[in-house]
């Protein structure tokens, strides 16, 4: 699970309860499989939603 554009990967940490008990927590990036135009051909890749929004803005401008 990695964004091929920015390299975003899951982050690890702990949930801490009121009694200060630590349990494992994983925050996964919101990654989707997409087809992106690179030059004159389509390439299948995975992108996070932030990169996908930026890509759509760039495509609409140019």
N, C-alpha and C positions, 0 to 999 in steps of 0.2 A: 504494500500500500504506500505508494510514493507518487507525488506529482512530478511528471516528467518535465514540467516547465520550470518550477521554482525549487523543487526538491523537498517539499514539505512532507514530513513523516509523522507517525504517531508520537505523542508526548506522554510521559509517564509521571505519575505523582501519587499522592495518597489522599483518600477521604479521611477526615479527622472528625470523630464523633465528639459529643459533649464530654464523654469520659476519657477523651484523648486517645482512643483506640485507633490505630492506623490500619486501613485496608487499601489494597492496591486499586489504582484507578488509571484507565487509559483514555486519552482524548484523541480520537482518530480524526484526520482531516476529511472533509467532504469531497471525495474523489469520484469522478465519473469517467467512463470510457467515451471518447469523442473522436471524430474524424476531422483532421486539420489539414488545410491546404498548405503544402510546402512547395513553393515554386509552382510547377504545373501538375503535381500529383497529390493525391490524398494519402495521408499517413494516419494510421490508427494509433492513438495514444491515450494516456490517462492524465486528466487535469483536475486540479481543485477548482471550486466554484469561483474563487477570487481571480484566478488566472483565466478562467473561461469568460468572465465578465469583461476583463481587460482585453482579451482576444477579440470578443464581439465588438467592442468599441473601436478597436484598430481596423477591423474588417469593414465596419460601416463607414468609417472616415475615408478609407482609400478604396 
